[in-house]
Amino acid sequence: MKEFMLIIRTQGDHLAELSPEQQQQHVNQVMNYMSGLMNSGKLNSAQPLDMEGVIVSGTAGKFKDGPFNETKEVIAGYFLIKANSLEEAIQVAKDNPVFEVGAGARIEVRPIKVMEGING
C-alpha cells in the first residue's frame, strides 16, 4: 500500500455556522468515518488544525512571517492514509463528511513520495 496525504480545505471555520447539535452530529460522522478507516487499516493519522497560524516565506535567507494569504480558504486538517492507488485515495476523500457541512470544501489528495534515508 502507498501513503497519501489528504489536505482538507474549507472556507474559514466550516463549523462556526452550525448549531451545537449540528456540530456534535458532524463530529459523530467524522468519528464514524475515522473508525471505518482505522478498521480497514487505511488510517495512519488525522488531526484538525487550529484556525490560528502564520505563513513563513523567504528568499535567500530573508524571511517574512505574516498572516495567511488574503483568502477565506484555510487548511482545516489532514488525514494520512494508506491506499492501493490514487483512485482508492480519491474515493476515501470523497467519503469525508466535510462535504456534508462545508460549502466549498475541498480535499487535496497527494501521494507521499518515498525517499531513501528519510524516516528510516
C-alpha positions as CSV (number, residue, x, y, z in Angstrom):
1,M,0.0,0.0,0.0
2,K,1.1,3.6,-0.7
3,E,0.7,6.5,1.6
4,F,-1.4,9.6,0.7
5,M,-1.9,12.9,2.4
6,L,-5.5,14.3,2.3
7,I,-5.4,18.0,2.9
8,I,-8.8,19.4,3.9
9,R,-9.5,22.9,2.8
10,T,-12.6,24.8,3.9
11,Q,-14.0,28.4,3.6
12,G,-12.9,29.5,7.1
13,D,-14.3,27.7,10.1
14,H,-16.8,25.4,8.4
15,L,-18.4,24.5,11.8
16,A,-19.0,28.1,13.0
17,E,-22.3,28.5,11.3
18,L,-23.7,25.2,12.8
19,S,-25.7,24.9,15.9
20,P,-24.2,22.9,18.8
21,E,-26.3,20.0,17.9
22,Q,-25.3,20.1,14.3
23,Q,-21.6,20.4,15.3
24,Q,-22.0,17.3,17.5
25,Q,-23.7,15.4,14.7
26,H,-20.8,16.3,12.4
27,V,-18.2,15.2,15.0
28,N,-20.0,11.9,15.3
29,Q,-20.0,11.5,11.5
30,V,-16.3,12.2,11.4
31,M,-15.6,9.7,14.2
32,N,-17.6,7.0,12.3
33,Y,-15.6,7.9,9.1
34,M,-12.3,7.6,11.0
35,S,-13.4,4.4,12.7
36,G,-14.1,2.8,9.3
37,L,-10.6,3.9,8.0
38,M,-8.9,2.5,11.2
39,N,-10.8,-0.8,11.0
40,S,-9.8,-1.2,7.4
41,G,-6.1,-0.4,8.2
42,K,-6.1,2.7,6.0
43,L,-5.7,5.5,8.6
44,N,-2.2,6.4,9.8
45,S,-3.1,9.7,11.5
46,A,-5.6,12.6,11.3
47,Q,-6.0,15.9,13.1
48,P,-7.9,19.1,12.7
49,L,-5.8,22.3,12.6
50,D,-6.3,25.4,14.7
51,M,-7.5,28.4,12.8
52,E,-4.5,30.4,14.1
53,G,-1.1,30.4,12.4
54,V,1.2,32.2,10.1
55,I,2.9,31.6,6.8
56,V,6.7,31.8,6.7
57,S,8.1,32.7,3.4
58,G,11.6,33.7,2.3
59,T,14.2,34.1,-0.4
60,A,17.9,33.8,0.0
61,G,17.8,33.9,3.8
62,K,15.4,36.8,4.1
63,F,12.3,35.7,5.9
64,K,8.9,37.1,6.4
65,D,6.2,35.7,8.7
66,G,2.7,37.0,8.4
67,P,-0.9,36.2,8.4
68,F,-2.4,33.8,6.0
69,N,-3.0,34.9,2.4
70,E,-5.9,37.2,1.8
71,T,-8.4,34.4,1.2
72,K,-11.2,32.8,3.1
73,E,-9.9,29.3,2.4
74,V,-8.0,27.6,5.2
75,I,-6.4,24.3,5.7
76,A,-8.7,22.8,8.3
77,G,-7.0,19.5,8.9
78,Y,-5.4,16.4,7.3
79,F,-5.6,12.7,7.1
80,L,-2.5,10.5,6.4
81,I,-3.9,7.3,4.9
82,K,-2.8,4.1,3.1
83,A,-4.4,3.1,-0.2
84,N,-3.6,0.8,-3.0
85,S,-3.9,3.5,-5.6
86,L,-4.6,7.2,-6.2
87,E,-8.1,6.2,-7.3
88,E,-8.8,4.5,-3.9
89,A,-7.4,7.5,-2.0
90,I,-9.7,9.8,-4.0
91,Q,-12.7,7.7,-3.0
92,V,-11.6,7.9,0.6
93,A,-11.5,11.7,0.3
94,K,-15.0,11.7,-1.4
95,D,-16.4,9.9,1.6
96,N,-15.3,12.5,4.1
97,P,-18.2,14.1,6.0
98,V,-16.8,17.6,5.5
99,F,-18.6,17.7,2.2
100,E,-21.9,17.4,4.0
101,V,-21.4,20.6,6.1
102,G,-18.7,22.6,4.4
103,A,-19.9,24.6,1.4
104,G,-16.9,25.0,-0.8
105,A,-14.9,22.3,1.0
106,R,-12.1,20.7,-1.0
107,I,-9.7,17.9,-0.2
108,E,-6.3,17.8,-1.9
109,V,-5.1,14.2,-2.4
110,R,-1.3,13.9,-2.7
111,P,0.8,10.7,-2.8
112,I,3.6,10.6,-0.3
113,K,6.9,10.4,-2.2
114,V,9.2,7.8,-0.5
115,M,12.8,9.0,-0.4
116,E,15.5,6.6,0.8
117,G,17.1,7.7,4.1
118,I,14.2,9.7,5.4
119,N,12.1,8.3,8.2
120,G,14.0,5.0,8.3
